[in-house]
Amino acid sequence: MTGLDLAPAGVLCNTAMQFRSVITFAYSGGSANAKSILSVLGSAIASGDEITLHCEGPDENQALEAMVKAIESGLGE
């Protein structure tokens, strides 16, 4: 199984970096920092895999909304 390639991983990271909150996601193999391209790429998540987003901080609600929207829109694919 291959994970996200660089372009969609970049969209995910760029979306996360717009916020001050700590943004991570959990997946079947562990968890990843959504603001780290290496962490996102290393997660090897693929289309159809289930992840759980965690946003914690001063703009967590806006961050969660933006992250869900980015993922649901296909991360630029």
N, C-alpha and C positions, 0 to 999 in steps of 0.2 A: 504494500500500500504506500502510495506517495502522498505527501502532505500538500499544503498550500504552496504554490510557487511564489516567486518574489513579488509579482505585481499585486495579487490580492492580499498577501501578507503585509505589503506596504500600505495598502488602503486601510487595513485593520489598525496597524500601528499609527498611521497618521491621524486617524479618527481618534484613537485613544489619547494621543499626545496633545489634543486640543483642550484637554481637561486637567485640572489640578488633582483630581481624585486618583487614588490608586486603583488601577483596573487590571484584574486578572481573570483568567478563565480556567475552569476545571474541565478535564476530559478523561477518558478512560485510562490514560497512562500517567496522569498526574495533574500538574497545573502549570500555567505559563503567565508571564508578565506581558500584557497586551501592548505595552509601550516599547518592548524590546523585539526588534526584528529577528534576532537570533533565537530568542525564546519562542516566538511564534513559529518560525520555521522549524525549530527543533521539536515542536509538539507533534509534527507530522499528522495533523488533523486533515481529513479529506472531506470532500463534499458528502453530505449525508451523515457525518459523524455528529453526535450530540455533545454540546458543550454547555457549561453553566457559567454565565458571566457574574463577576463580583465587582461592584464599584463601591468604594468607600472614600468619602471625603466631602468637601464643601459643595461640590457640584455633581454629586453622585447620581441624582435623578436625571439630570440632563445628559450625563455621560452614558448611563444605561440606555436611555432613549436613542441617542446617536449611534451607539454600538449595535443595538438591535436593528436599527434602520439600515446601517451599512451592511450588516450580514444578510438581512432579508433581501437587500437589493443586489446581492451577488458579489459584493466586494470588487466591483468594477469589471467583472467578467462578462 
